[in-house]
Structures are given as structure tokens and as C-alpha cells.
Amino acid sequence: MDNYQPLDSVEDVEEFYSAIERDKLTHKLSPERPYCYWTIETYDKRNGIRGGGGLGVLAADMRRVAEQLSVPFVLVTPFYPWESHQKMQDMKQTDFHTEQHYEDYGFNFVDNIHIKTETTAVELSVIEKKLGSTRFLCVTEPNFGELYSGESGSDHRLYQEVALGFGGYQALKLVGLRPAVIQLNEVATFFAAVARLDELVSSGMDFYEAVVYTRKHTLYTNHTLVQAAEARFNYRQFEQYVFPNIKSVAVKRWLSDKFTNGSIQLSTPTVEIAELRSGVSKLHARVANYHDINGAKIKFKSVTNGIHMRTWVLPEIMDYYYEHEILDKFDLPPAETLSEKVEVMSAEDIRHLKLAGRRKLNEILSHRTDQYGNSIQIPEDAMLFDFKRRFVDYKRPWLPFDNPHKLAEILEKYNAHYILAGRVHLGDKRMFEKLMGVLRTIDNNPILKERVHYLPDYDEELGLGLSLGANSSINTPIVGLEACGTSWMKDIANLGILISTHDGGVADMPSDNYLTISGRNEGEECAELYRQMEVAAQAWQNDFDLEYWIHKELVAYLDIISGSRMMKDYLNYLF
Ligand SMILES: *Cc1c(COP(=O)(O)O)cnc(C)c1O
């Protein structure tokens, strides 16, 4: 779905900028001085880059929204020459790797640059791809490896981060750009800010002035909750990989001072070099527990993630939104009248649109396989629940299997299927064992075996397909641990009924806007989950209830979901 239709007239662009009450923005952002977004992960397979999860999807959606709204924008990110995949056959998982060539995705080679280590220089290729007002600017080399290869505090990770920061900054110069602002998508991109600081100081600016200048123009976006979980690097690693790339003695000294007991966490200098700091939902911005080097708690502004709606929502549904003025040409819902506009959406409309989504899902499913190696189809008259996530502990993919008999009873009673799509991190043995336990539970119960399907190698295509084709999605993070999450946004925008714990971006609004799971312990939450699955299944059998829940979700969340709202919030914060 590549129908971005960027704003084509100067008037449209001016109107969007004035919609955010910053008519002078046109002077601050220009093609030569763009909004520069640094990220170690991008999830945009259409453009050749596969990510790991939400962090990468967000980066890709930021660029797509910028393109749609004609915002001058550069996404600085690595092009990984290798990509990992997972396959299941006979209940065994195999990992395999595919080689990626940037030429196949329309990237152009710009030139080679070098970054230094203590003993040698590493040559990096700079490649770019322009799309409307935006471009991908990537660094790559044959030994760059995969996304997140190696341990998080390893030499190779540090090398990748240094290559992205210092190399990416050189790449920007190479193509003749100066950043209006730098957004650091998590601390792995910290060295971009160091490269800028170093450039200012080594071209003659007073060190403190350079720090003030860099701080004012740098936004650090945090997606993590606890600083303690962040990797540490030691001084020796910095001597090998980082310091050789810094010209200014003052900058080196500044960075050296950020070590405590011989090691450093990148968030410590990041919060010093970025005056602007954001978290990715209201709850997350409030609870992210970060401290500066003096022990003072860091305050984060909340800019809740959004999604690029034209990528993630069924075109028929987008047309419906436009026709009924539920979204305007910027993909923003009307501030005052949204509930009136949504009111016209009938159960018949909802069912009709969902059927189109189901057909699209079945198309996608026809070239995927389940845990038995079979391709599956979900009957058009069956109800579909889905759970699609990276398999990490806090998201609790096993929770709905806590009582297999109850689950089977619900699925049978409502002629429902359940798709579980996921991806276990490479080398996460514990999680893999948990997944195997779930698969055995399914295998041992004839009803579950018929109605529950596990789809490995969860990716964008499955994420999209399930949002389009499922009637109700299940989201069960342990409350307090999801920073935002965006797959629930795809589900609501595609007219699904959300069943969720009150966490992440879902908690931006009160819990009576969706089918909430609460409870004092996992047992209670689980009972609540089964109860809400029945509420959702009954709602799909009853026009009044279906309209009630779909209307309620859209009125509450459409503005939050809109990626244009997110872009507006960032532009307002930055300028
Ligand atoms: C949307 C999407 C995500 C985001 O997932 P959350 O668990 O909601 O953060 C991750 N991976 C893929 C492939 C997606 O499409």
C-alpha cells in the first residue's frame, strides 16, 4: 500500500504547518536543513531494511508521515547486509539468514567514508534513497552484520553504534546537509550528537557554547523503562572505538568524565547533550526511571507514538474515514465533531469492511505456514482473535493458554479461531521453551489443534494482515512494562475490538474505552481475559454492541493513533 500522495501544493504544506501554529516553521526546516532522525533500527522491508520490533516500525512510520506531509526529513540508519529469519517444521525451529543488497531496493551509492579504531580505519559505504521530501541515508559495509548481533555491551555493538553516529554524521556532510534538529531514537544513536558537538568545537566554537547549541537542537526519545537494564561499555572499549573518532580534546575529556568505576551507560551523556527528552506514551513518560550523573530524576515529555495510517489501515477503511470526515486530508480527526462523524458508522458498514480485511488476511496467509508447516485459511464466517508480538516475557504470549479447556470452550462456542504470531529473540532459550510449552498444549487438545494457529517469523506483513483480518486482538503486557506499543493502534484503526491490560499508550485514555483486563494477580487477569473474549465474541454477534465498542474506541483513540498527530507533537516540541 504505497499511496502516500504527499501534499502537493505549497498551500497544503503551509496549512499543515499553520495547523500546528508554527507558521515560521518553513524558515526553520528546509531541504538543506532537514529534520534528522537517527535510529539503529528501522522496520521497512519495502525499502530493504528489516527491524526487530516497535522501535523500528516507529522510525519507518516517522519517515512515511514526513513524506506524506512534505516535511524535510532524513532517516539516518544502518543498512544491514544480513537479516535473520525463523522457520518451523514438525515443531522444530530453525534460524536462517539472508543476504541483503541495497541495489535491489533502489538505493544509490554516494561515496565511501572512514571511521577510525585505535589501530585501523574502517571503510563505510554511504548510500541513499530519496522519497518525496525525505530520504534514507545509510551507512553499510560487508562486515556490518545483523541488527542486534552480539551481546548488547559487546565490541561489535559499540562498533555499529559508532559507525551509525560518526559515520552517519559524515554522510550528512557528504550529501551537503546540515541538521535543523537531531532526534536520537534511543541511546544507541548517541554518537551522532557527539559528532555534532565535536564538529562545532573543532571548527572553533567555544566548548560550552557548543554544548548549549547542541543541547538545544537535540531530542532524545526514550523507549525503555529502567536505566539499570541498559548495557555498559568500559573505558578500554572507548579507547579502541570511540575516542579515535573525536578531534577535540575538550570533547574527549567531557565524555571521559561520564565514566563511573571504569564503565559508562550511554544514557548518562545522552541526557546531558539533549535538552529535549521524550517518552513514548503518557504513562511511560511518567514512570521511566532515569537519573542524571548527579542522581537527579530525568523528566520526559510525553509524545505518544502514532502510526502511518495509510500504511497500516485497509484502503477501503481509509476511504470510508475520508468520505465521512472521520479523518481530514492530513489524516487528523476533527477535534470537536469526531463522535458525531463516527456515529454514522453502522454495524453493516463495519462487517462489510472487516470482510474485505479478512480476504486480504487470507491472501497473506496463503503464502505463510503454521507450526506444522501447513498453510491455513480462516473461514469468512468465523470469528478471529489474534495475538501478534515479539515473544518477550513481559508481553506474556502464554497467558491465554493458562486454562486450555476454557480457551477451547470459548473458541468452539463462538466458532472462533486464534492466531498467535511471534518471534523469539535469537538465543532466548527460556522464551523458546515457553513457546514450545504453548505449542504442546495446542497439540494435546483437539479443539485447540483445529482452531489455534501459530505463525512464526512475525513481520510487517503478518502484523498488517492480522490487524486487517482479526475481529479482536489480545494485548497482555504486565502493567507498567509496555512503553507504548503500536500494534493495538493498527487493530483499532482497522475496526477490531481491543482486549488489553491498561498499559503503554492504551493507558493514555480511561480504561472504559476498550475491553480492559484488570486483576490483582495473573490468575485474576486470566479469568478477566476469558470473560472479555466472550464479550468481544458476543459483540460481533450483536449490531448494537458492535457499534458501541467500535465507536467508543475510534472516538477515544483515533487522534492518538494518527501519525500526523505524532508529527505535530514532535514539531511543536522541537520548534
Ligand atoms: C506494529 C509492529 C510492531 C509493534 O509492536 P508492539 O508490540 O505493539 O510494540 C512490532 N513488529 C511488527 C512486525 C509490527 O508490525
The ligand as an SDF file (V2000), in Angstrom:
LIG
                    3D

 15 15  0  0  0  0  0  0  0  0999 V2000
    3.4210   -2.9290   14.6100 C   0  0  0  0  0  0  0  0  0  0  0  0
    4.5320   -3.8710   14.7370 C   0  0  0  0  0  0  0  0  0  0  0  0
    5.2680   -3.9340   15.9270 C   0  0  0  0  0  0  0  0  0  0  0  0
    4.9500   -3.0880   17.1370 C   0  0  0  0  0  0  0  0  0  0  0  0
    4.5740   -3.9750   18.1230 O   0  0  0  0  0  0  0  0  0  0  0  0
    4.1830   -3.6460   19.6120 P   0  0  0  0  0  0  0  0  0  0  0  0
    4.3250   -4.9530   20.2700 O   0  0  0  0  0  0  0  0  0  0  0  0
    2.8050   -3.1460   19.6120 O   0  0  0  0  0  0  0  0  0  0  0  0
    5.1660   -2.6310   20.0730 O   0  0  0  0  0  0  0  0  0  0  0  0
    6.2990   -4.8350   16.0130 C   0  0  0  0  0  0  0  0  0  0  0  0
    6.6110   -5.6520   14.9930 N   0  0  0  0  0  0  0  0  0  0  0  0
    5.9330   -5.6250   13.8250 C   0  0  0  0  0  0  0  0  0  0  0  0
    6.3120   -6.5400   12.7360 C   0  0  0  0  0  0  0  0  0  0  0  0
    4.8710   -4.7290   13.6590 C   0  0  0  0  0  0  0  0  0  0  0  0
    4.2000   -4.7010   12.5070 O   0  0  0  0  0  0  0  0  0  0  0  0
  1  2  1  0
  2  3  1  0
  2 14  2  0
  3  4  1  0
  3 10  2  0
  4  5  1  0
  5  6  1  0
  6  7  2  0
  6  8  1  0
  6  9  1  0
 10 11  1  0
 11 12  2  0
 12 13  1  0
 12 14  1  0
 14 15  1  0
M  END
$$$$
